[in-house]
Amino acid sequence: MAAPDELFCWEGDWGLPSVSTDCLVVLAYAQFAGAPLKLRKISNPWRSPSGSLPALRINQKETLSRPSDIIIHLRKQKFNADYDLSAKEGADSLAFISLMEEKLVPALIYAFWIEPKNYVDVTRRWYAEHLPFPLNFFLPGRMQRQQLEKLRLLRGDESLEAGEELEKELYRDAAECMNLLSQRLSSHKFFFGDSPSSLDAYVFGHLAPILKSKLPNGKLQQHLKSLDNLTDFCTNILLLYFPRDGRESSSQKTSSQPEGGDFDHVPNKRRKQFLSVLVALGAMLSYALLTGMVSIQHVQQGALEEPPDLQTIGSHEDEGDD
C-alpha cells in the first residue's frame, strides 16, 4: 500500500485548525472527502517542499500548492466530496466560488494584511511570534507586500493603497457576498443537502477566520455575526470535523490567561524586547562596518601608554625650547 500524501499547512490558533484561509479550504475538503493525508502543521513555510503553504507532496518530485489543484488531485484519487452533486449544483458551486474570489477575498486581504491596526496588532504580531528567528523579522513584511500585490491584481489597480473609500467599497462587496451565501444556505446544514461539498470547504475556509479572529477593526465580523445561519455553519463544521482544535483553544484560553492577563507575562515580554533590541543593534553595527560607515583602527602599544593630549603638549614645548 502506497504511503499517504503529505499535506503541509500553517498551524492553527483562535480555535481553528489553521490560521490560513487556503489551508482551511484544503483541510476541510480533505475531511469531507475522507482523504487519508499525512498532516504536518508548521510555522515555517521554508520547511515546506514548495516554500509556501499549503503544500501537498504527492511524491518526491511533485508538489501542489494551490487549493484548487490539491482538490483536483484528491478527486483523481477517488476522494470526491462533490460526487453526489447534480450538474446544476456543480455549476452553482463554481459560481459561488467565483463570487467569493471576486467579492470576499479582496476584503479578507484588506482586513488582515492592509488595514493598519489589524495588521500591526493581530496579523504581523501572530506571524512574528510563531515564525522562527530570524524569519520573524522580515517575513511578515514580505508576506504583506505579496498580499498587497495580490489585492492590486484582483482589483486591477497597480497604485491601490489603503484608505477609507477603498475599505468601504471592499467591505460593501464582502457583505453582499455573505448575504447571498446566507440566502443560498437558508436553514440547511450544508449548501447541497446533508453532506458537505467543495463549496462548503471554500465557504468555511473564508468565513471561519473572520468569525474567530480578534481583529480591532471587526466590521466584517460584525456583519457575519448578524447572519446566524453562516455563523452556525462555521461552528458546526468545527465541532463535527475539527473538535480537537476547539478544545485546545478553550483550554489554552483558561491556562494561558489567568486573572492577571497580560501583566502576568511582563518579565518574559521585556526579555523578548531586550533581546530584540540587542539583535537590532548588532545588525545595525554589522551594516555600518560592512559599508564603511564605521571603521576600527589599530593603535600601537606605545601610543596607548601616554595620553594623546600629553604627547601634543610635550611636542609644543620642545618646539619652544628650540
N, C-alpha and C positions, 0 to 999 in steps of 0.2 A: 504493500500500500504506500502510495506517494506521501511524502511529508506535506502537511498543510502549508498554504501560502502564509507569508509573514506580513502583517499589517503594522506599520509604524505610524503612531499618532501622537499629537500633543497630549500631555497628561491632563487630568481633569481638575476641576475646582468648582466652587459655587454650587455643589450638588449635582454637577454634570459629569459625564464620563470623559469629556474633553472640553477645553475652552475654545476650540477651533470649530467654526461653522462647517468647513469642508470635512473635518474629521468626524463630526457628529453625524453628518449625512451618511458617510460610509459605514460608521459603526451601527447606526440604526438600520440601514439596509441589510447589512450582514446578519444582524439579529433577526430581522423579519424573515429573511430567506433561509436562515439556518446554516449559514456558511461556516465551516469549521476552520476559522483562521487562527493563526498563532499571533496573538496581540502583544505588541511591545509599546507601552506608553512611555514616552521620553520627554525631556525638556530641552533637548539639544538637537535641532534639525540637522546639524552636521554629522550626527550619528546615523542618520537615515541614508539608505543606499542611493537616494536621489538628491540628497542635500536639502530636501524640503519635506513638509508634512501636509497631508497624509502621503504615505508611500506603500504600495503593495509590491513586495518582491515575490514574483511568481517562479523565478529560477535564478541561477547565479548570474545571468546576463541581462535579464529583462526586469524593469521596474515601472510600475504605473503610478502616476501622481494625481491626475485629475479625477475627481469623484465620478464623473460620467464614464470615464474609461475603466475605472475599477468596477463599477456596476455592470457594464457590458461584459467584462471578463467573468464576473461571477455568474452572470446569466448563461454564458457559454459553458460554464462548469455545472450547469443544471441547478443553480441556486437562483431561482427566479421568483421574486416576490410579486411580479405582475402577471403570473401565469394565468390567473383566473379572470383577468380583465377582458372586457369586450373591446372591439375595435374602437367604438365611440369613447369608452372610458380611457383607453390608451391615448387617444387623441386629446381628450380633456386633460389628462395628466401632463402631457407635453406642453399644452397651452398654459397651464398654471405654473409649471416650472419656468417657462419662458417669461411669464409675467413677473415672477419673483426676481429673476435675473435683471429685469428691466426696472422694476419699481422698488423692490425691497433691498436688494444687495447694495445699491448706492447709499441708501440711508444707513445700513449697517456699517459700511465702511466709514461713513462720516461720523456716526455716533461713537465708534470705538477707537478710530485712528486719527480723525481730523479735528473733531470738536476739542478745543484746547484743554478744558478742565477734565473731561472724561479720559483723554489720552494720558495726561500727566498723573492724575490721581488713581486711575484704575489700570489702563492697558499697559503703559510703559512701566508702571510700578510692578505689575504682575510678572511681566517678562524679565525685568531686571532682577527680581527676587528669585526666579526659577531657572534662568539661564545660568550656565556655569561661567566662572571667571576665565578669560576676560571678555567673553562674548556678551555678557550683560551690559558692558559699557557702550558698545556700538551697534549691536544687532537690533535692538528695538527701534533705533533711529532709522536704520536701513529698511526695516520692515515697514515703518511708517511711510517712507518715501515710495516704496513699492506699492503700498495701498493707495497713496495719492495718485500715482501714475495710473493705477487700475481705475480709479474713480474718474480721472480725466478721460480715459479711453471710453468708459461706459457712457459718459456724458458728452463725448465729442468736443471737449473744450480743453486745449492744451494749457491755457492760462488760468484754469479754475483754482480758486483759493477759498479758504474758509470764510464764512460771512453769514450774517443774519438772513439775508434773502435766500442764499443757497440752502441754508438749513431749513427754512420754511418750505421751500419747494420740495426738497428731498423727503422731509417728514410727511408732507401732504401726500406725496405719491405712495409712501410706505403705508400710511393709514388707509388709503384707498385700496391697496393690495390686501391688507389684512381684513378689511371689511368684506371683500369679495371671497377670500378664503373662508371667512366665518359663515357667509351665506351658503357657500358650497358644502361646508361640513354640516351645517344645520345641527340637528340633535343626534347625529350618528357618532359612533365611537371612532370610526376611521372614515376616510374620504370615499372609499368604494366598498361599502359593506362591512363585514365583521372581521376582515383580515387586512393588515396594513400592506401598503404597496410602496413603490418608489416615491410617489408623491408625498405620502406620509413621512418618509425619511427626509425628503427635502424640506418640507414644512417644519418638521421638528428641528432639524439642524439649524434653520434660520431663526426660528422663534424662541427656542429654549435659551440661547444666550441673552436675548432681550429680557426674558422673563426672570432669569435667575441672577444676572449680574447686578452689581450695586453702583450704577453709574450716577454721578452727581446731577448730570442733565438727563433726567429719565423720562423725557416726553414720549419716546416710543414705548417704553414700558407702561406708562400710564394708559396709553391708548390700548395696548394689548390686554391689560388687566380689565379694561372695560368690556372686552369680548370674552364672556365667561366660557363659551364652548371651546375657544382656542387655548385658553389657559388650562382648562380641564384636559384637553387633548394632550398638551405637553406633559402635564403632571401624570396622567395615566400611562404614557409611554415610559416615563422614568420609573414608575412603580412596577410596571409589568416587565420591562426589558433591562432596566439598569437599577435594580433595587439596592445593590451594594453601594453605589455611588451616593444615593440619597442618605443611607445610614451613616456612611463615612462623613458626609457633610455635617449632619446633625451632631455626631459625636465629636468632630473636630471643633465645632462651634462651642460646645459645652466645656471641652477640655482645654482649648487654647485661648478662650476668652472668659476668664473668671470675672468676678465683680470688679476687679481693678482695671479691666480693659487694657488699653494700650499702655497705660502707665506702668503696668507690671513688667513690661519689656523694655523700659527705657535704658537700662545699662547695656543690654545687648544691642539696642538700636544705636546708642552712642558709640559702642565699639565698632560697629559696622561703618558708621560715619567717619570715625577716626581713621580706620583702615582705608576707606575710600579717599580721604584727603591725602594720606601718605602715598597711595598709588598715583593719584593725580600729580602730586608734587614730583614724584620720581619720573613720571612720563614727561612733565614739562622740563625738568633738568636734563633728561636724556636728549630731548628735542633740541634744547639750547646748545648742548655740547656738540651734537651731530651737525648742526647748521652753522657752528662757529660763533654764535651769539655770545657764548661764554667759553673762555679758554683757561686752561690750568698751566701756569708757568712754574718751572722748577728753579729754585733759588739755591745757590751754592751755600755750603755749610758756613763758610767764613762770613758771608753776608748776614747770616742769621745770628751770629754771635754778638754783633754790635748793631744797635738800633739805627735805622736809616737816618734819622734826624741828627744823631750824634756824628755820623760819618760826614754829613753835609757841613755841619758846623765846624768840624775839625779841618776840613779841606779849605774852608774860607779863611781860618786863622793862619794856616800855612801860607796862603797867598799873601796875607797882610804882612807876615814877618819877612817875606822876600822883598 
